[in-house]
Amino acid sequence: MVNNSVSIMGILNVTPDSFSDGGQFNSLDKAILQTDLMLAQGADIIDVGGESTCPNAIPVSLQEELDRVIPVISALRTRFDIRISVDTRHAEVMTEAVKAGASMINDVNALQNEHTLHIAAQLNIPVCLMHMQGTPSTMQQNPVYENVTADIIEFLKQRVEACIKAGIARENIIIDPGFGFGKTYEHNLILLRELKQFKTLQQPLLVGLSRKTWIGVATQQGPQERLAGSLAAAILAVQQGANILRVHDVGATRDALRILFAVNEKQHD
């Protein structure tokens, strides 16, 4: 943990088609090596995902997702003393991932899929509720909001209430506005500018900004060249209260945060 309020979540996509790193870590050996690297660079949590949720992503079968993530989670739990998150929308994957060693659920569909609320309550571990307008295959087809920040805050408020009603402890609930998931370029800019408003929900705030398409629009760079833009966005997010940063570039993010916190601490001397 870079300081007491901000954790770095390293992204481990064991998929062939994720937008930035698809195919890079979808073998067990490569996944273990990447995890070792991210931990050495300062990751606090490793987020393992077996289904791409980038725009126009093709859904995979439940068995395919299980086959991708469960061996990796089991291997990581055997080799490393780390917090492992499973990035999934499906109750069966949540259950098997926790059996294999995961201790957090990161759900882009905010526990709206069948049985996921009930399963998450039974598992009794932290869960991140993310906002997404539509599905990965439709979310970028003309997303519309009356007021993007207010609409998403209301959605997350309702999902938090649904979780608590289902028996999930409030202290286990994390929220994520879902940058890039059913948002235009302008929506993402507004959300980052108004991110502090999400603190009114009084839940830990996770943001996934790393290498997103809207950063590429702003910088006119491809996914692999978006590090500088991603770091700038991460710093802006932390200044507005983000508690967890989900990132591809762990070491660079850690160093950027160290500068931010060093400056802030000096201001308070």
HELIX and SHEET records of a PDB file:
HELIX    1   1 LEU A   28  GLN A   41  1                                  14    
HELIX    2   2 LEU A   62  ARG A   79  1                                  18    
HELIX    3   3 ALA A   91  ALA A  100  1                                  10    
HELIX    4   4 THR A  116  LEU A  123  1                                   8    
HELIX    5   5 VAL A  148  ALA A  166  1                                  19    
HELIX    6   6 ARG A  170  ASN A  172  5                                   3    
HELIX    7   7 TYR A  185  ARG A  193  1                                   9    
HELIX    8   8 LEU A  195  LEU A  201  5                                   7    
HELIX    9   9 THR A  213  THR A  219  1                                   7    
HELIX   10  10 PRO A  223  GLU A  225  5                                   3    
HELIX   11  11 LEU A  227  GLN A  239  1                                  13    
HELIX   12  12 VAL A  250  GLN A  267  1                                  18    
SHEET    1   A 8 ILE A 173  ASP A 176  0                                        
SHEET    2   A 8 VAL A 127  MET A 130  1                                        
SHEET    3   A 8 MET A 104  ASP A 107  1                                        
SHEET    4   A 8 ARG A  83  ASP A  87  1                                        
SHEET    5   A 8 ILE A  45  GLY A  49  1                                        
SHEET    6   A 8 SER A   7  ASN A  13  1                                        
SHEET    7   A 8 ILE A 244  VAL A 247  1                                        
SHEET    8   A 8 LEU A 206  VAL A 207  1                                        
END                                                                             
